[in-house]
Amino acid sequence: MIRLQALAIILYISSASACFSFGCVGGIGGGMCGCPFGMCLATPPCMGRMCSARARAAKIYREDDKDLLALNTEDPNEHFLNCCGLLEVPIQCLGMCTFDGYNSSSVQSVLSLTSTCPFTALPHIHFCAARGADHTECCRAGGVTDECLMFCDQSPDTTNQLTLQHLQCVGSFDTMKDCFTEHALTEYYQSKQAAIEKFQKVQLD
C-alpha cells in the first residue's frame, strides 16, 4: 500500500513538472520544491535565500571560528533541530528533526500521507540528519546498493535523478541513518575535545 501511494505521489509530481532535489531548495522564483527523499526532476539552478540557509546548515560558512565552534559543539539533536529551523521545516515536522524521531516508521507515515508532515519536508530533514555531508563510503560498507547511494551523499550542491527503482531505497533507510548518527556523534565529540583543548591553551597563555 505504501509503495502504491508513494508511486502515485511520484507520478503526480512528475506530471506537474515540479523541481525536486537535495541540491536545490529554492528554485527560480524563490518557490520551495521537494519530493520523497529529495529526488530530482529537471532541477533549475539553486538560487535565493534558501540556498544560503542550506549552506549555513551544512556548516559551509566559515567567517567566524567562534560561531563555527559553537555550532559544532551543539548536542547532535540540537544541531539537527537548528538545521531544520534554518531550512524552515514546517512546525508539524519538527518531531522528526531528532535522531530518535527521524526513523523508518515516521518516514513511511509521511510517504503514506498518514502524517501531518508534508512529504515535501523530507528532503530538508534528510539533509539535516546527514549534516550536509557525503556518507557514501559508510553506506556502501553497510550494504546500501549502488542505486540508493545517492541518498547518502548530502553535499549541499548535490542533485539526483528520479527513477521508479528508487522506491526500494526506503528499505535502506536504517543503514543510512546509522551512518548519519555515527558521523554526528563523531563530529560532536571531536569538536568537544577541540573546544576543551582550545580553552586549556587560552588558560595557559
Buried (B, 14 or more C-beta within 10 A) or exposed (E): EBEEBBEEBBEEBBEEEBBBBBBBBBBEEEEBBBBBBBBBBEBEEBBBEBBBBBBBBBBEEEEEEEEBEEBBBBEBBBBBBBBBBBBBBEEEBBBBBBBEBBBEEBBBBBBBBEBEBBBBBBBBBBBBBBBBBBBBEBBBEBEBEEEBBBBBBBBBBBBBEBEEEBBEBBEBBEBBBBBBBEBBEEBBEEBEEEBEEEEEEEEEE
